[in-house]
């Protein structure tokens, strides 16, 4: 490659860095050990991986001549080699390499391994879809890299992002024991319920601020890109499988939470059990679905789910004009708890968390009737600012990460 092409890529990088806002950083930003030589950042499309990387470049590097950031899904790579670009960057004084959307490039794992081994003083950060998996048959990166997962924003992060309230994450045990004191410290400073309603509809994806009126349309486009671009790029599936995945998402989007008759679901998708489970698993890893199972089923590999949710409440509002508030509540609870805890369906109550706690989710009039005799059982109650005893406001489960 020649210097003019390299300079053109650098101009794009510098323009993006200049436009990057440092006023708010996701919690993961300070959890990453940026000194590691090979760092992977995975996450669903639209949750802010690119912004996080650009923020780090802008804040950490005074000498940008040593830095190269490129998005691997750029059209430039249709006729140019990533391997050649890396060598050119390194041979011209490059010490830091940031590769966005790495899963869009063929044999990316082998390239990363060879780059890591061949350029021992080059620091590499890459981002990719949450569907990414390490294929040890192609290249063993496990000994070389540290991988971080970036989910969508929690309600706690949303409050920070909006400039409403700042606090660190709360551990689940501390929340269950001290929720009244924690809630009191928040509700005396902000009106939390209107903010919570806003978050449920628009708040999980940081880009909601860019165009609130068309947020739902943009989110539908995100889901479409996950299926049409990320799914075939990562799993190497055929066009017919992509179409079946789109059909499945549309079936589920109007019925969630969905208690599936799996045989009927596979018939509706025009597929078999093996492929149907593969698609469900891929859509969950891609940040579009949440698959819930009983504890017994969770221990089995590739078992069918007992209940299917869209991954977050924002997706529910994007796909339907008539969402069921009970379904929104359950979706929020499962979404927030599943980021750091094991969530299963429960025979009594709605959910069993960490094989220890039982939760029933509902509105302000919800009673303990269904779980009254179960130890360590709790109600997660919507539309209340302050709880008491084992009745905890639903919004508070958004403070966990």
C-alpha positions as CSV (number, residue, x, y, z in Angstrom):
1,X,0.0,0.0,0.0
2,X,1.1,3.6,-0.4
3,X,1.3,6.6,1.9
4,X,-1.7,8.3,0.4
5,X,-4.1,5.5,1.3
6,X,-2.6,5.3,4.8
7,X,-3.0,9.0,5.2
8,X,-6.6,8.9,4.1
9,X,-7.4,6.3,6.7
10,X,-5.7,8.4,9.4
11,X,-7.7,11.5,8.4
12,X,-10.9,9.5,9.0
13,X,-9.6,8.4,12.4
14,X,-8.6,12.0,13.4
15,X,-12.0,13.3,12.4
16,X,-13.8,10.7,14.5
17,X,-11.5,11.3,17.5
18,X,-12.1,15.1,17.2
19,X,-15.9,14.5,17.3
20,X,-15.8,12.1,20.3
21,X,-17.4,13.4,23.5
22,X,-15.6,12.6,26.8
23,X,-18.3,13.9,29.1
24,X,-19.7,10.4,29.9
25,X,-17.9,7.1,29.8
26,X,-19.5,3.7,30.3
27,X,-18.6,1.9,33.5
28,X,-16.6,-0.7,31.6
29,X,-14.2,2.0,30.5
30,X,-12.5,2.1,33.9
31,X,-12.6,-1.7,34.3
32,X,-10.5,-2.4,31.3
33,X,-6.8,-3.0,31.8
34,X,-5.7,-1.0,28.8
35,X,-2.1,-2.1,29.4
36,X,-2.8,-5.6,28.1
37,X,-1.3,-6.2,24.6
38,X,-4.4,-7.8,23.1
39,X,-7.8,-6.7,24.3
40,X,-11.2,-7.7,22.9
41,X,-14.4,-5.8,23.5
42,X,-17.6,-7.7,22.7
43,X,-21.1,-6.5,22.8
44,X,-24.4,-6.1,20.9
45,X,-24.6,-3.7,18.1
46,X,-25.4,-0.1,19.2
47,X,-24.3,-0.3,22.8
48,X,-21.3,2.0,22.4
49,X,-18.2,-0.1,21.7
50,X,-16.8,2.3,19.1
51,X,-17.4,5.3,21.3
52,X,-15.6,3.6,24.2
53,X,-12.6,2.9,22.1
54,X,-12.4,6.4,20.6
55,X,-12.7,7.9,24.0
56,X,-9.7,5.9,25.2
57,X,-7.7,6.9,22.2
58,X,-8.6,10.6,22.7
59,X,-7.8,10.5,26.4
60,X,-4.8,8.2,26.5
61,X,-2.7,9.0,23.4
62,X,-0.9,12.4,23.1
63,X,1.1,11.2,20.1
64,X,-1.5,10.1,17.6
65,X,1.2,9.3,15.0
66,X,1.7,6.0,16.9
67,X,-2.0,5.2,16.7
68,X,-4.2,3.7,14.0
69,X,-8.0,3.2,14.4
70,X,-9.9,1.6,11.5
71,X,-13.4,0.0,11.1
72,X,-12.9,-3.3,9.4
73,X,-16.3,-3.1,7.8
74,X,-15.1,-0.2,5.7
75,X,-15.3,-0.5,1.9
76,X,-11.6,0.1,1.8
77,X,-11.0,-3.5,2.9
78,X,-12.9,-4.8,-0.1
79,X,-9.8,-4.3,-2.2
80,X,-7.1,-3.9,0.4
81,X,-5.4,-6.2,2.9
82,X,-5.6,-5.8,6.7
83,X,-2.4,-7.7,7.0
84,X,-0.6,-5.2,4.7
85,X,-2.1,-2.3,6.6
86,X,-0.9,-3.6,9.9
87,X,2.6,-4.1,8.6
88,X,2.7,-0.6,7.0
89,X,1.5,0.9,10.3
90,X,4.1,-0.9,12.4
91,X,7.0,-0.2,10.0
92,X,6.1,3.5,10.1
93,X,6.3,3.8,13.9
94,X,2.9,2.4,14.9
95,X,2.6,1.1,18.4
96,X,-1.1,1.0,18.9
97,X,-3.7,-0.6,16.7
98,X,-7.5,-0.4,17.1
99,X,-9.7,-2.6,14.9
100,X,-13.4,-2.0,15.0
101,X,-16.0,-4.6,13.9
102,X,-13.3,-7.3,13.6
103,X,-15.9,-10.1,12.9
104,X,-16.5,-8.6,9.4
105,X,-13.0,-9.7,8.3
106,X,-12.3,-13.3,7.1
107,X,-9.9,-15.3,9.3
108,X,-9.7,-12.5,11.8
109,X,-8.6,-14.9,14.6
110,X,-5.6,-16.1,12.7
111,X,-4.6,-12.5,11.7
112,X,-4.8,-11.4,15.3
113,X,-2.7,-14.3,16.5
114,X,-0.1,-13.8,13.9
115,X,0.0,-10.0,14.5
116,X,0.4,-10.6,18.2
117,X,3.2,-13.0,17.7
118,X,5.0,-11.1,14.8
119,X,4.9,-7.6,16.3
120,X,5.8,-8.1,20.0
121,X,5.7,-4.4,20.9
122,X,2.4,-3.6,19.1
123,X,-0.7,-3.1,21.4
124,X,-4.0,-4.3,19.8
125,X,-7.6,-3.5,20.8
126,X,-10.5,-4.9,18.8
127,X,-14.2,-4.8,19.0
128,X,-16.7,-7.3,17.7
129,X,-20.3,-8.6,17.9
130,X,-21.4,-10.3,21.1
131,X,-21.9,-13.4,18.9
132,X,-18.1,-13.7,18.6
133,X,-16.7,-17.0,19.8
134,X,-13.1,-18.2,19.8
135,X,-12.6,-21.1,17.4
136,X,-9.6,-22.8,18.8
137,X,-9.3,-24.9,15.7
138,X,-8.4,-21.7,13.8
139,X,-6.3,-19.9,16.4
140,X,-5.8,-20.1,20.1
141,X,-6.2,-16.6,21.4
142,X,-7.2,-17.5,24.9
143,X,-3.6,-17.3,26.3
144,X,-2.9,-14.0,24.6
145,X,-5.9,-11.8,25.1
146,X,-8.3,-10.4,27.7
147,X,-11.9,-10.1,26.5
148,X,-14.5,-7.7,28.0
149,X,-18.3,-7.7,27.4
150,X,-20.1,-4.4,27.0
151,X,-23.9,-4.7,27.5
152,X,-26.5,-2.0,26.9
153,X,-26.8,0.7,29.6
154,X,-28.2,-0.2,32.9
155,X,-30.8,2.1,34.5
156,X,-28.0,3.3,36.8
157,X,-25.8,4.2,33.8
158,X,-28.8,5.9,32.2
159,X,-29.3,8.1,35.2
160,X,-25.6,9.1,35.0
161,X,-25.9,9.6,31.2
162,X,-28.8,11.9,31.7
163,X,-27.0,13.9,34.4
164,X,-29.7,13.0,36.9
165,X,-27.8,11.0,39.6
166,X,-24.4,9.4,40.0
167,X,-23.6,6.3,42.1
168,X,-21.6,3.1,41.8
169,X,-23.2,-0.3,41.1
170,X,-25.0,-2.0,44.0
171,X,-24.4,-5.7,44.8
172,X,-27.6,-7.8,44.8
173,X,-27.2,-8.8,48.4
174,X,-26.7,-5.2,49.5
175,X,-29.8,-4.2,47.5
176,X,-32.0,-6.9,49.1
177,X,-30.9,-5.9,52.6
178,X,-30.7,-2.1,52.3
179,X,-33.0,-1.1,49.5
180,X,-35.0,1.3,51.6
181,X,-31.9,3.3,52.6
182,X,-30.5,3.2,49.1
183,X,-33.8,4.3,47.5
184,X,-34.3,7.1,50.1
185,X,-30.9,8.6,49.1
186,X,-32.1,8.7,45.4
187,X,-35.7,9.7,45.5
188,X,-35.0,12.8,47.7
189,X,-32.9,14.1,44.8
190,X,-34.7,13.1,41.7
191,X,-38.1,12.0,40.4
192,X,-37.1,8.5,39.6
193,X,-40.3,7.0,38.1
194,X,-40.6,9.3,35.0
195,X,-36.9,8.6,34.3
196,X,-37.5,4.9,34.7
197,X,-40.4,5.0,32.2
198,X,-38.2,6.9,29.8
199,X,-35.4,4.2,30.2
200,X,-37.8,1.3,29.5
201,X,-38.8,2.8,26.2
202,X,-35.5,4.6,25.2
203,X,-32.4,4.3,27.3
204,X,-30.7,0.9,26.9
205,X,-28.8,2.1,23.8
206,X,-26.8,5.3,24.1
207,X,-27.7,6.4,20.6
208,X,-31.3,7.2,21.7
209,X,-30.1,10.8,22.3
210,X,-29.2,11.4,18.7
211,X,-32.7,11.2,17.3
212,X,-35.4,10.3,19.9
213,X,-38.3,10.6,17.4
214,X,-36.8,8.0,15.1
215,X,-35.2,5.8,17.8
216,X,-37.5,2.9,17.2
217,X,-36.9,2.9,13.5
218,X,-33.1,3.0,14.1
219,X,-33.4,0.1,16.6
220,X,-35.3,-2.0,14.0
221,X,-32.4,-1.3,11.6
222,X,-29.9,-2.4,14.3
223,X,-31.8,-5.7,14.7
224,X,-31.9,-6.2,10.9
225,X,-28.1,-5.6,10.6
226,X,-27.4,-8.2,13.4
227,X,-29.3,-10.8,11.4
228,X,-28.3,-9.9,7.9
229,X,-24.6,-8.9,8.5
230,X,-23.3,-10.3,11.8
231,X,-25.0,-13.7,11.7
232,X,-23.6,-14.8,8.3
233,X,-20.2,-13.1,9.1
234,X,-19.7,-15.1,12.3
235,X,-21.6,-18.3,11.8
236,X,-21.1,-18.7,8.0
237,X,-24.7,-19.5,7.4
238,X,-26.6,-19.5,4.2
239,X,-29.1,-16.9,3.0
240,X,-32.0,-19.2,3.8
241,X,-30.9,-19.3,7.5
242,X,-30.8,-15.5,7.6
243,X,-34.3,-15.4,6.3
244,X,-35.5,-17.9,8.9
245,X,-33.8,-15.9,11.7
246,X,-35.7,-12.7,10.5
247,X,-38.9,-14.7,10.4
248,X,-38.3,-16.0,13.9
249,X,-37.7,-12.6,15.3
250,X,-40.9,-11.2,13.8
251,X,-42.9,-14.2,15.2
252,X,-41.5,-13.6,18.6
253,X,-41.6,-9.8,18.6
254,X,-45.4,-9.7,18.7
255,X,-45.8,-12.6,21.2
256,X,-43.1,-12.1,23.9
257,X,-42.7,-13.3,26.5
258,X,-43.3,-16.4,24.5
259,X,-43.9,-19.8,26.1
260,X,-43.0,-21.9,23.0
261,X,-44.4,-25.0,21.5
262,X,-41.1,-25.8,19.9
263,X,-42.5,-28.1,17.2
264,X,-44.9,-25.4,16.1
265,X,-42.2,-22.7,16.2
266,X,-39.9,-24.8,14.0
267,X,-42.7,-25.4,11.6
268,X,-43.4,-21.6,11.4
269,X,-39.7,-21.1,10.7
270,X,-39.7,-23.9,8.2
271,X,-36.7,-25.5,9.9
272,X,-35.7,-28.4,12.1
273,X,-34.9,-28.6,15.8
274,X,-31.1,-28.4,15.4
275,X,-31.1,-25.4,13.2
276,X,-33.9,-23.8,15.2
277,X,-31.9,-24.0,18.4
278,X,-28.8,-22.7,16.6
279,X,-30.7,-19.7,15.4
280,X,-32.3,-19.0,18.9
281,X,-28.8,-19.3,20.5
282,X,-27.3,-16.9,17.9
283,X,-30.1,-14.3,18.4
284,X,-29.5,-14.5,22.1
285,X,-25.7,-14.0,21.7
286,X,-26.4,-11.2,19.3
287,X,-28.4,-9.2,21.9
288,X,-31.9,-9.7,20.4
289,X,-33.4,-12.4,22.6
290,X,-33.3,-13.7,26.2
291,X,-33.9,-17.4,26.5
292,X,-35.0,-18.6,29.9
293,X,-35.0,-22.2,31.1
294,X,-35.7,-24.1,34.3
295,X,-32.7,-25.0,36.4
296,X,-32.8,-28.6,35.2
297,X,-32.8,-27.5,31.5
298,X,-30.1,-24.9,32.0
299,X,-27.7,-27.7,32.8
300,X,-28.3,-29.4,29.4
301,X,-26.4,-28.3,26.3
302,X,-28.6,-26.9,23.5
303,X,-31.9,-27.6,25.3
304,X,-35.0,-25.7,24.2
305,X,-36.0,-22.6,26.2
306,X,-39.1,-22.6,28.4
307,X,-39.7,-18.9,27.8
308,X,-38.5,-16.4,25.3
309,X,-38.1,-12.6,25.7
310,X,-36.8,-9.9,23.6
311,X,-33.4,-8.9,25.0
312,X,-34.6,-5.6,26.5
313,X,-37.6,-3.4,26.8
314,X,-36.4,-0.9,24.2
315,X,-36.8,-3.6,21.5
316,X,-40.3,-4.3,22.7
317,X,-41.4,-0.7,22.1
318,X,-39.5,-0.6,18.8
319,X,-41.3,-3.6,17.4
320,X,-44.8,-3.1,18.8
321,X,-47.1,-0.1,19.4
322,X,-49.1,-2.0,22.0
323,X,-46.7,-3.5,24.5
324,X,-48.0,-5.3,27.6
325,X,-46.7,-3.5,30.7
326,X,-46.5,-6.8,32.6
327,X,-44.2,-8.2,29.8
328,X,-42.1,-5.0,29.9
329,X,-41.6,-5.4,33.7
330,X,-40.4,-9.0,33.4
331,X,-38.2,-8.2,30.4
332,X,-36.5,-5.4,32.4
333,X,-36.0,-7.6,35.4
334,X,-34.5,-10.5,33.5
335,X,-32.3,-8.2,31.4
336,X,-30.7,-6.4,34.3
337,X,-30.2,-9.5,36.5
338,X,-28.8,-11.7,33.7
339,X,-25.8,-9.4,33.3
340,X,-24.1,-10.7,36.5
341,X,-26.4,-13.4,37.8
342,X,-27.9,-16.7,36.8
343,X,-31.6,-16.3,36.1
344,X,-33.9,-19.3,35.7
345,X,-37.7,-19.8,35.7
346,X,-39.1,-21.0,38.9
347,X,-42.0,-23.3,39.8
348,X,-43.1,-20.9,42.5
349,X,-42.8,-17.2,41.7
350,X,-41.5,-15.9,38.4
351,X,-37.8,-16.3,38.6
352,X,-35.0,-18.0,40.6
353,X,-31.8,-16.0,40.8
354,X,-28.4,-17.6,41.6
355,X,-30.3,-20.8,42.6
356,X,-31.1,-18.9,45.9
357,X,-33.5,-16.1,45.6
358,X,-37.2,-16.2,44.4
359,X,-38.7,-13.2,42.8
360,X,-42.2,-12.3,41.7
361,X,-42.5,-9.3,39.4
362,X,-45.6,-7.1,39.2
363,X,-47.4,-3.8,39.7
364,X,-48.1,-1.9,42.9
365,X,-50.9,-4.2,44.0
366,X,-48.9,-7.4,43.7
367,X,-49.1,-9.5,46.8
368,X,-47.0,-12.3,48.4
369,X,-49.8,-14.8,47.9
370,X,-47.8,-17.0,45.4
371,X,-44.5,-17.0,47.4
372,X,-45.6,-16.3,50.9
373,X,-44.1,-19.5,52.4
374,X,-40.8,-19.5,50.5
375,X,-37.6,-18.4,52.2
376,X,-35.6,-15.6,50.6
377,X,-38.5,-14.6,48.3
378,X,-39.1,-11.0,47.2
379,X,-41.5,-8.9,45.2
380,X,-40.1,-6.6,42.5
381,X,-42.8,-3.9,42.4
382,X,-43.3,-1.4,39.6
383,X,-44.7,2.2,40.0
384,X,-43.4,2.7,43.5
385,X,-40.5,4.9,44.6
386,X,-39.9,3.3,47.9
387,X,-40.3,-0.3,49.1
388,X,-40.5,-2.0,52.5
389,X,-39.3,-5.3,53.8
390,X,-39.2,-7.9,51.0
391,X,-41.1,-5.6,48.6
392,X,-38.5,-3.8,46.5
393,X,-39.1,-1.2,43.8
394,X,-38.6,-2.7,40.3
395,X,-36.4,0.2,39.1
396,X,-33.8,-0.6,41.8
397,X,-32.8,-3.8,40.0
398,X,-31.4,-1.5,37.4
399,X,-28.7,-0.4,39.8
400,X,-26.8,-3.7,39.8
401,X,-24.2,-2.9,37.0
